[in-house]
Amino acid sequence: MNKFNLYGSEGCHLCEQALAICNAVIPAEQLAQIDIINTERVSHEEQTLVELYGVHIPVLEKLEQDSSNNSKLFWPFTQAQLTTFVIA
């Protein structure tokens, strides 16, 4: 069972649209919403989520067993594109 992170920020209308599409395809227990504004960097060597995704949100990340190879789906995406991404 894959897990997914949806990166976005509060008040982002595109993030709300992406969440609605995700909720139609991905079970709630497999989807975590990550606010890029309220998340601190893990170490000073790593970029913050704002630096990584700030101009791209919403971004859906499929968490793979090998975390160095996580796949990402950048907005805009349709429900059909999301479904393909989830089952791939």
Secondary structure as GFF3:
##gff-version 3
##sequence-region A 1 88
A	DSSP	beta_strand	3	8	.	.	.	ID=ss1
A	DSSP	alpha_helix	13	25	.	.	.	ID=ss2
A	DSSP	three_ten_helix	28	30	.	.	.	ID=ss3
A	DSSP	beta_strand	31	35	.	.	.	ID=ss4
A	DSSP	alpha_helix	49	53	.	.	.	ID=ss5
A	DSSP	beta_strand	59	63	.	.	.	ID=ss6
A	DSSP	three_ten_helix	67	69	.	.	.	ID=ss7
A	DSSP	beta_strand	71	74	.	.	.	ID=ss8
A	DSSP	alpha_helix	79	87	.	.	.	ID=ss9
###
